[in-house]
C-alpha cells in the first residue's frame, strides 16, 4: 500500500440485532448507512495511527472495493477511519474505543 492507504478485510456481522423495544431484527434487513468493522491487513508508509492487525470502524459505502485471491477487501485512507478498537489491558476483556 502507498502513502496513507489501508487495505481492510471486512468482518462479517452474522448476528441478529434487537431493537430498543426487544424486537429481533434479522440479519437480512439492510439498515441505512451502517458503519462496519474490519481488520487492517496492509498499511501504507504514511499511515501514522493505524497499523496492520488493528480493528477499525469505517463506512464501507464510500470506499473502493477490490477482490484479491477470491477475498473481498476495502481500500481507504487513514482519515476515513472513524475509530480503532483496542483491548483494555487493565481489564483484559472487550473492545474499547
N, C-alpha and C positions, 0 to 999 in steps of 0.2 A: 504494500500500500504506500502511496505517496502522500507527502505533506500531512495534513490533519485528517485524512480519511480513515474510516474504520470499516472493517468487514465484520458484520454481525450475523450470527446464526440465530434465527428466531426460536424461542422456546414455546412449543405448542401449549396452549391453555385448554386442556380437555375437561376441566372440572365444571360442574354445574354451579350456577350462582344463585343466590337468594336475594329477593328484594327486601326493602326495609320492613315490609308487611309479612315477610316469611314465605312468599310465593317462590316456587322453584322456577328459575329461568334456564331452559335447556341450552346446551352448547350451540345448537343450530341457529339461535336467534342472533342476528347481527346488530350490534349496538353502534350508534353513530360515533365516529371519531374516537375510537378506543385506543389508548396507548398500549404498547406491547413491551414485554421483557425480552431481552436477547443476550446472548453471550458473545463477547468480542473475541474473534478468532484471529484477527490481524489488525495492527495499528500502524499508521504511518509514523515517520520520524518526527513530524511536527506536532503530534498529539502530546499534550502536556499533562492532562489529568486522568486520561483513560489508558489502560494497558491491556494486553492480551490476557484473557481469563476473567475480566471484570464482567459483572452482570449489570446491564444498563437498561433504562427506560426511555423509549423513543416513540415517535409517531410513524408507523410503517406505511401510511398512505402517501407521505410526502417524499419518500426516498426511492433511490434506484434499486432495482432488484436484478440479481444475476444468479444463474444456475451453474454450479461447478460440480463435476462428478456426480450429477444426479441429485444434488442437495441445493436447497434454496437459501440464498444469502441476501442481505441488505447492505448497500454501500451508503454511508452517511458521513457527514462532517462531525467533528467533535462538538461543535457548537450546537448541533441538533439533538444532543443527548440531554434529556431532562433531569436524570438522576442516575447515580451509581449506587448500587446496593452493596453493603459491606456487612459482614458478620460483626456483632459487638463482642470484642474479645473478653470483656468483663462478665458478660452473661453467657456467651457461648452458644446461644440458640437464636434462630430467627434472623431476618434480614432487616437492616436499619438504613434509612436514607440520611 
